[in-house]
Amino acid sequence: MGLLVALAACGKPGPAPVVHRQPLLRVEPLPVVMQLPGVQQFAIGDWRRDGVAAPSPGTLLMGGGQEVPSAMRWFAERAGGGRLLILRASGGSDMQEYFYEEIGGVSAARTLVFTARSAAFDPEVAALIDRADAVFIAGGDQARYIRFWKDTPVQQLLTAHVQSGKPIGGTSAGLAILGGWAYGALDDGSIDSLSALADPLGQAVTLEQDFLQVPWLRDVLTDTHFGQRDRQGRLLAFVNKARNLSGQPVVGLGVDEDAALALEADGRARLHRLDPAHVAWLIAPQLPAEQLQPGQHLRQGEVAVIGINGESELDLGTLDVHAPAFLYRARTDQGQWQLDRLQ
């Protein structure tokens, strides 16, 4: 993949206008309605009701924090007025109620809260995923998603869902697993930048490849809560480990809290946000790092770090960014991360 930064207007059309629909007649959310080992289910609306249109493809990459209403409406629109399935490994029914009552535009919403791996093999769970017009993966601990779903029918069905042209989205941990490469947090922690840069090949840097196969994200490693938790250095460490393991030109894509990157079917993406200061970050090494060795820190030069704000447009097919928020050149040495602003 090449890297071009377009600094002038490119003339591409913006996203289609969002149609705001009123919520359908409310059906009171049930308590736990599925009596299955390893999963709880909550429901609202009429799951038997088809949408008013066929679902359309799209991927919502939400960095955590508060929901961004314009991004949520963008996502709900792609469900075609049909059934929304929310997957999580902790929490309850709050997200389905937010979508159904505040955002609207879906005929029903259901939530599956996984508490054990066994549920990923249950045919009733599989049937719900197969029937869903849109799937949204909530936040929490992405290690649970890896442990509960890897090498199970749920993993296969989520990939089939996307490949059939239906939308998928995720926030926080749910975003972290949408990239072709994902930080699995399987060390039961959340590694910081200094620790990751100190030993990118270490056991604490737990990466998963092709956990889900989302269009345009095959060679992208996604990260969340980005600027707020100073995760620029760790994402570069992740990217270099992924490149070391695969030999492919993997890039990093981080999204700030209270922001969401809406990825269209053609690979173009625009940012929705609550705060004008919040951005998404594209991290793309232009020169190879020195040969990585276990137990040694990362030494890396010439890394492009490009900011994406509400006026920008990212093309994941070419890695062009139209109207970037900022452009940095980054380097690392002795386990330290340095940014030099170019624009």
C-alpha positions, -999 to +999 in steps of 0.1 A: +000+000+000+014+034-009+010+065+012-001+098-003-014+128+017-037+150-004-035+185+010-059+201-015-096+195-020-102+164-039-138+170-050-152+137-037-188+138-028-197+137+009-217+109+026-254+106+017-278+124+040-291+104+070-328+098+072-341+103+107-368+079+117-390+080+147-387+050+171-411+022+165-438+013+190-419+003+221-420-032+234-408-033+270-373-049+273-375-083+288-352-095+316-331-124+306-351-141+279-328-168+267-322-198+289-289-209+276-256-217+293-231-189+289-252-161+275-279-136+286-303-121+261-323-088+263-348-078+237-368-048+225-391-044+194-403-071+171-375-094+159-399-110+134-403-077+115-382-072+084-367-039+075-380-014+050-350-019+028-321-043+024-291-037+047-262-019+032-225-023+039-205-001+062-183-003+093-184+020+123-152+024+142-160+041+175-131+050+199-150+046+232-164+071+256-198+086+248-219+077+218-218+101+189-255+105+177-247+113+141-225+083+138-251+061+154-277+073+130-253+066+101-250+030+113-287+025+120-295+037+085-274+009+071-296-017+089-324-008+064-349-004+092-343-040+103-329-060+132-299-048+152-279-073+173-256-061+200-229-084+212-210-079+245-192-098+272-202-076+301-230-051+309-266-052+300-293-037+277-285+000+277-270+001+242-301-016+226-324+009+244-302+038+232-304+026+196-341+017+196-355+047+216-331+076+209-316+068+175-345+049+160-347+034+125-345-003+135-374-027+139-359-045+169-328-047+189-314-077+209-284-080+231-264-111+238-241-109+268-216-138+266-203-151+299-187-184+287-173-198+255-199-226+253-225-201+241-206-195+209-215-231+198-252-228+205-274-230+174-299-204+188-271-179+191-260-187+156-295-182+143-297-147+159-265-136+143-275-150+109-309-132+111-294-098+122-294-069+097-267-051+116-243-062+144-227-038+169-200-050+193-199-032+226-170-022+248-154-040+277-125-064+276-115-076+241-097-106+256-131-120+264-142-117+228-110-135+217-114-163+243-151-167+238-153-165+200-120-175+184-124-207+163-161-209+170-192-205+148-196-169+161-163-159+146-173-175+113-208-160+113-195-125+120-172-127+090-201-141+069-223-112+081-198-087+067-192-105+035-229-106+028-229-068+027-244-061+061-230-034+084-209-040+115-196-016+142-179-016+175-168+007+203-137+005+225-130-033+228-155-038+200-135-016+177-102-032+188-112-065+173-125-052+139-091-047+123-073-074+103-048-072+132-060-067+167-044-062+201-061-090+221-050-079+256-046-116+264-020-107+291-050-097+312-039-061+312-037-031+288-001-024+279+010+012+277+032+029+251+065+027+271+061-010+278+052-019+242+080+001+227+105-015+252+097-049+238+074-051+208+080-089+204+074-095+241+046-118+253+026-089+266+021-076+230-006-101+222-018-097+186-045-116+167-045-118+129-078-121+108-100-126+139-126-108+118-123-101+081-138-067+075-134-050+041-106-024+038-092-034+072-071-065+063-037-047+068-050-023+095-044-026+132-071-006+152-068+010+186-091+030+209-093+057+235-063+069+215-052+104+223-067+104+258-045+074+268-014+084+249-015+052+228+005+065+198+037+047+208+021+014+216+003+014+182+036+019+164+050-011+184+019-032+175+023-022+138+059-032+138+053-066+154+025-072+129+048-063+100+075-085+115+052-115+118+035-111+084+059-093+061+029-071+051+027-033+051+004-031+082-007+004+093-023+016+125-056+034+129-064+049+163-097+066+172-101+091+201-129+088+227-162+104+218-154+100+181-163+075+154-149+068+120-177+058+095-162+036+068-182+033+036-183+003+012-159+020-012-131+024+015-137+061+022-141+071+058-152+103+076-151+112+113-180+120+135-172+135+169-186+153+199-156+175+205-137+194+176-104+185+193-110+147+189-095+130+159-085+097+143-049+089+138-033+071+108+002+057+116+021+044+086+058+036+088+076+047+056+110+031+065+114-004+081+124-006+117+157-021+126+154-059+129+133-066+159+147-089+186+129-103+217+137-082+247+149-052+227+132-018+223+119-005+190+142+017+169+121+032+141+125+062+119+103+081+093+068+073+105+039+094+091+013+103+117-017+119+100-047+134+118-083+129+106-109+154+118-144+162+108-133+180+076-109+152+065-116+121+044-095+090+046-093+066+017-082+032+030-077+019-005-048+043-011-041+057+024-047+092+010-060+117+036-078+147+021-076+178+043-057+163+072-060+178+106-022+176+111+009+158+098+037+146+120+069+128+114+076+104+142+106+083+153+116+061+182+149+055+199+158+040+233+122+031+238+111+068+235+085+082+211+091+116+195+068+136+172+079+165+149+051+185+135+053+191+098+018+207+093 
